[in-house]
Amino acid sequence: MKLSILVPTHNRYRYLLSLIEYFCELSIQGVELVIQDSSEDNSEILRYLNDFPDNEISYYHNTSPKNITHNFENGVANCKGQYICAIGDDDSFTPQIIDLVDYCQKNNICSVNIRPRVHYLWPDSTSRSLFLKKSLGGSFLCRQMTSDYVVTSTKSEIEKFLTNGCCGYLDFDFGKLYHGLVKRSILEEIKAIRGSYFSGISPDIDSAIAISLVAEKILVTQQPYTIPGHGFAAEQTHHVSGAHLRDLSNAPHFRGRQGYEWDQRIPFLWVGETIWAETALKCLNSLGYSASVFDPVPLYALILAKYRGLEAAVTDHVKQLGNRSQVRPIYFKAIYLKLNIVFKKIKNRLQRIIFPNFIVEVFSVPTTSACARRVSKLGWIWKS
C-alpha cells in the first residue's frame, strides 16, 4: 500500500459521507481510506458503508478515545501505507496526491508541507465577507500559486517559531501529517523515542514539530493535493464561534487527561494560539529538545490583537509571572499586530478588485469533495 489517507472523526457524519462516496468514485490503486471513528452511535455510517463495499476503505470504531489526540493515535496505528496523509472529515483531496507520493519516493522526501491556495466553506458555515457581510457558505476560493521548494534545515525553523511565541505555525516550513504527507518510518521513529506517535493536546501541530525534528528532507508545496474545508462544526470548536469566552478546562482537548499540567508561561485561555503553543512545548519536551529560546511576548500580544475581552486575563497572567515591566511593551506590540491584521484584510479584498488574476476562480459547490473534482481538472494548477 503506497498511501493511507487518515480521517479521524467524531459525530460529524454529515461531512464524512460525501468524502467516502468521492473516494469510491476515484478508485485509485495503492491508496486506502482509513476512517478512525470515536462517535458514540455509528449506526448511520455502518448503513452507508454497506452501499460502498470498497476493499480499500478501512473503518475502525472505538469509543474509548476521549479526545482527538487519542483518535489520531489509533488511526495512525491502523494505517498500512508507506506514506500517510491526515485530513479532517470536512476536508478532501485530489487524485494527484498519488503522483506526489511517487515523487517523494523517487526523491527521498520524508514529509510534505501542503499549503493549498484553496479553501472551501461548507453551506452551514457562518463566515461572511468583510465589506458586504455576505454569507460565504458553499463557496470555494482558488488563488495563483508559487513554485515548490525543498527544506533541509527544519530545526532552524523550530527556533524561529519558538522566538515568535509559537504563533502562526502554518507559516513555517515544518513537515506535516495533517494536510501534509509523511513517511510511515518517520512516525515510527518518533514513537520509538517517546512511546507514542503524538503528545500534547493538538495532534496537527504536535506532529508538525515532531516530524521536523526527525525528517531530513521536506517538500513545501502550494498545489492543492488536499482541500481544507470549514463548516459549522469546526466553528463550534474554535474561536470563530466565541470559544475563547469559555472555560478552557471544558475544552474537548482535555477529555481523558486528568491531572494534565499546563505550561505556566502560557495563559490558560481557549484560543488556537494557546493550544498550539502548549502543544509545541510539550512535544519538544517529549522528544528531549530544549525550548529555552521560547519568547511568550509575541503570544501575549497576538491574543490581545485578535480577541476582545481578554485584556484583563492576559495582563493578570503577565503580572503573576512577575513581568510587570512587560505589560506596556506587550500592548504596544498588540496595537501594531492589530493594525497589521486589519491592513492585510483590506489588502486582500482590494487585490480581488484591482488585480483580477490574484484570485483566479471562485465558485459555489455543495461539498469539499465536489471542489476536489473541479480543482483536479484545472490545468493551470498542476505544475510539473
PyMOL commands that set and color helices and strands:
alter all, ss='L'
color gray80, all
select helices_A, chain A and resi 13-26+43-50+68-78+97-107+154-163+169-171+184-194+203-214+232-237+239-241+243-245+248-250+252-254+272-286+297-306+311-320+324-354+368-375
alter helices_A, ss='H'
color red, helices_A
select strands_A, chain A and resi 3-9+31-37+57-61+83-86+92-93+111-114+118-121+139-143+149-151+180-183+218-221+226-227+229-230+359-364
alter strands_A, ss='S'
color yellow, strands_A
deselect
rebuild
show_as cartoon
